[in-house]
Amino acid sequence: MGAFVLLRNGRIARPAGSVQAPGLGSPEPTEPTDILVAHGKIAAIGRDLDIRGVPLDVVDLAGRHVIPGLVDAHVHLTGGGGEAGFRTRVPRVPLGSLVAAGVTTAVGVLGTDGVTRTLRDLVACALALREEGLSAWCYTGSYAVPVVTLTGSVKDDIVFVDPILGVGELAISDHRSSQPTLDELLRIASDAYVAGLTAGKSGVMHLHLGDGARGLELVARALATSELPARLWHPTHLNRNRSLWAQAKSLAASAHAQGRPPFFDVTAFPDDGDADTLGAAEAVLDWLDQGLPADRLTVSSDGGGCLPTFDADGCMTAMDVGTPATLLDMVRALVDKGLSLARAVAFVTANPARVLGLDRPDRGHKGHIVAGGDADLVVLGPTLTPWSVMARGRWFMKEGSVVVRGTFESKAC
């Protein structure tokens, strides 16, 4: 492929920087538009672009929808699990599974295991994905307090280690957590915040929420008692049970009324038939029906993570594994329920890019399709499944087939 690619006749679904309310009807009937890609960036967007004297690869999209590459804020790049012995350690996430799911930006987490899984390996996995052509970052830490770090300091990790954006996924309200106190949590958040200011990063606190009855109590107290900005907090797995989801909605409403709304994340869990778990699409629609700020809600996949079931004694009785493919499953479900395509994809593009600080010009305008931004594009087929995927101007999937895989990846995703 040459340095210049002209995509003709694509219908761009642009998620707004702030999604205000659900839009009813089918995906927006935008007029076909051309996108010029040059050296990995979007050089121009417009009707009938006339590019003369430049050698081009021209691809006619024939009216297919084009969305930004998905930004997955929670991926176990090194693999998750391990709660039932070494054999239950989930393998690392292959490049091809991200590409096939339309994910062009992945943010890695360690999860429960910060002992046999190391931050060195997580940072190396993020850097490897960058070498292979995707965009990747990660968090410092695991479930545990004190925080597992690379340099010995949360501040130093965020300031001096380029892929590290903030702290995550530190666990609260979970039997596997370190049972942190409010003071401990605030000290960690303060370090992340100040380091983020120093390094020009988000300094985000990406928090794992378990099934514990305390739920979001620590987050609510942190918002009420500290001077830290609300945008720092990004609790996840909020749709794991209906009680926790009710707490999340209540906190979002009260914080929004006070002008201090944090960010909230739901997980696109595979459907396991548990009536107490909300599907991601169900949670998003409920959030919007309640009039809560749509630009403060994100959806991530927990790809490569173990999704365990525990008994009353804390022993794992069953497990599933998260997959990035569930993100577009959620988008399709939202569109089927009447949400516009542009608004549906915002929860997996513009919104996570915003909380992570990746929507800035110096980060490539992740989550958006704009001139000057990185050419991270997903071309959808008629059933809203990926037809072609481009990351930083390079085709990773073409016409339904993954064409670029990881260095040691087998032919099957």
Secondary structure in CASP SS format (residue, H / E / C, confidence):
PFRMAT SS
TARGET T0000
AUTHOR 0000-0000-0000
METHOD secondary structure of the structure
MODEL  1
M C 1.00
G C 1.00
A C 1.00
F E 1.00
V E 1.00
L E 1.00
L E 1.00
R E 1.00
N E 1.00
G E 1.00
R E 1.00
I E 1.00
A C 1.00
R C 1.00
P C 1.00
A C 1.00
G C 1.00
S C 1.00
V C 1.00
Q C 1.00
A C 1.00
P C 1.00
G C 1.00
L C 1.00
G C 1.00
S C 1.00
P C 1.00
E C 1.00
P C 1.00
T C 1.00
E C 1.00
P C 1.00
T E 1.00
D E 1.00
I E 1.00
L E 1.00
V E 1.00
A E 1.00
H C 1.00
G C 1.00
K E 1.00
I E 1.00
A E 1.00
A E 1.00
I E 1.00
G E 1.00
R C 1.00
D C 1.00
L C 1.00
D C 1.00
I C 1.00
R C 1.00
G C 1.00
V C 1.00
P C 1.00
L C 1.00
D E 1.00
V E 1.00
V E 1.00
D E 1.00
L C 1.00
A C 1.00
G C 1.00
R C 1.00
H E 1.00
V E 1.00
I E 1.00
P E 1.00
G C 1.00
L E 1.00
V E 1.00
D E 1.00
A E 1.00
H E 1.00
V E 1.00
H C 1.00
L C 1.00
T C 1.00
G C 1.00
G C 1.00
G E 1.00
G C 1.00
E C 1.00
A C 1.00
G C 1.00
F H 1.00
R H 1.00
T H 1.00
R E 1.00
V C 1.00
P C 1.00
R C 1.00
V C 1.00
P C 1.00
L H 1.00
G H 1.00
S H 1.00
L H 1.00
V H 1.00
A H 1.00
A C 1.00
G C 1.00
V E 1.00
T E 1.00
T E 1.00
A E 1.00
V E 1.00
G E 1.00
V C 1.00
L C 1.00
G C 1.00
T C 1.00
D C 1.00
G C 1.00
V C 1.00
T C 1.00
R C 1.00
T C 1.00
L H 1.00
R H 1.00
D H 1.00
L H 1.00
V H 1.00
A H 1.00
C H 1.00
A H 1.00
L H 1.00
A H 1.00
L H 1.00
R H 1.00
E H 1.00
E H 1.00
G C 1.00
L C 1.00
S E 1.00
A E 1.00
W E 1.00
C E 1.00
Y E 1.00
T E 1.00
G C 1.00
S C 1.00
Y C 1.00
A C 1.00
V C 1.00
P C 1.00
V C 1.00
V C 1.00
T C 1.00
L C 1.00
T C 1.00
G C 1.00
S C 1.00
V H 1.00
K H 1.00
D H 1.00
D H 1.00
I H 1.00
V H 1.00
F H 1.00
V C 1.00
D C 1.00
P C 1.00
I E 1.00
L E 1.00
G E 1.00
V E 1.00
G E 1.00
E E 1.00
L E 1.00
A E 1.00
I E 1.00
S C 1.00
D C 1.00
H C 1.00
R C 1.00
S C 1.00
S C 1.00
Q C 1.00
P C 1.00
T C 1.00
L H 1.00
D H 1.00
E H 1.00
L H 1.00
L H 1.00
R H 1.00
I H 1.00
A H 1.00
S H 1.00
D H 1.00
A H 1.00
Y H 1.00
V H 1.00
A H 1.00
G H 1.00
L H 1.00
T H 1.00
A H 1.00
G C 1.00
K C 1.00
S C 1.00
G C 1.00
V C 1.00
M E 1.00
H E 1.00
L E 1.00
H E 1.00
L E 1.00
G C 1.00
D C 1.00
G C 1.00
A C 1.00
R C 1.00
G C 1.00
L C 1.00
E H 1.00
L H 1.00
V H 1.00
A H 1.00
R H 1.00
A H 1.00
L H 1.00
A H 1.00
T H 1.00
S C 1.00
E C 1.00
L C 1.00
P C 1.00
A H 1.00
R H 1.00
L H 1.00
W E 1.00
H E 1.00
P E 1.00
T E 1.00
H C 1.00
L C 1.00
N C 1.00
R C 1.00
N C 1.00
R H 1.00
S H 1.00
L H 1.00
W H 1.00
A H 1.00
Q H 1.00
A H 1.00
K H 1.00
S H 1.00
L H 1.00
A H 1.00
A H 1.00
S H 1.00
A H 1.00
H H 1.00
A H 1.00
Q C 1.00
G C 1.00
R C 1.00
P C 1.00
P C 1.00
F C 1.00
F E 1.00
D E 1.00
V E 1.00
T E 1.00
A C 1.00
F C 1.00
P C 1.00
D C 1.00
D C 1.00
G C 1.00
D C 1.00
A C 1.00
D C 1.00
T C 1.00
L C 1.00
G C 1.00
A H 1.00
A H 1.00
E H 1.00
A H 1.00
V H 1.00
L H 1.00
D H 1.00
W H 1.00
L H 1.00
D H 1.00
Q C 1.00
G C 1.00
L C 1.00
P C 1.00
A H 1.00
D H 1.00
R H 1.00
L E 1.00
T E 1.00
V E 1.00
S E 1.00
S C 1.00
D C 1.00
G E 1.00
G C 1.00
G C 1.00
C E 1.00
L E 1.00
P E 1.00
T E 1.00
F E 1.00
D C 1.00
A C 1.00
D C 1.00
G C 1.00
C C 1.00
M E 1.00
T E 1.00
A E 1.00
M E 1.00
D E 1.00
V E 1.00
G C 1.00
T C 1.00
P C 1.00
A C 1.00
T H 1.00
L H 1.00
L H 1.00
D H 1.00
M H 1.00
V H 1.00
R H 1.00
A H 1.00
L H 1.00
V H 1.00
D H 1.00
K C 1.00
G C 1.00
L C 1.00
S C 1.00
L H 1.00
A H 1.00
R H 1.00
A H 1.00
V H 1.00
A H 1.00
F C 1.00
V C 1.00
T C 1.00
A H 1.00
N H 1.00
P H 1.00
A H 1.00
R H 1.00
V H 1.00
L C 1.00
G C 1.00
L C 1.00
D C 1.00
R C 1.00
P H 1.00
D H 1.00
R H 1.00
G C 1.00
H C 1.00
K C 1.00
G C 1.00
H C 1.00
I C 1.00
V C 1.00
A C 1.00
G C 1.00
G C 1.00
D E 1.00
A C 1.00
D C 1.00
L E 1.00
V E 1.00
V E 1.00
L E 1.00
G C 1.00
P C 1.00
T C 1.00
L C 1.00
T C 1.00
P E 1.00
W E 1.00
S E 1.00
V E 1.00
M E 1.00
A E 1.00
R C 1.00
G C 1.00
R E 1.00
W E 1.00
F E 1.00
M E 1.00
K E 1.00
E C 1.00
G C 1.00
S E 1.00
V E 1.00
V C 1.00
V C 1.00
R C 1.00
G C 1.00
T C 1.00
F C 1.00
E C 1.00
S C 1.00
K C 1.00
A C 1.00
C C 1.00
END
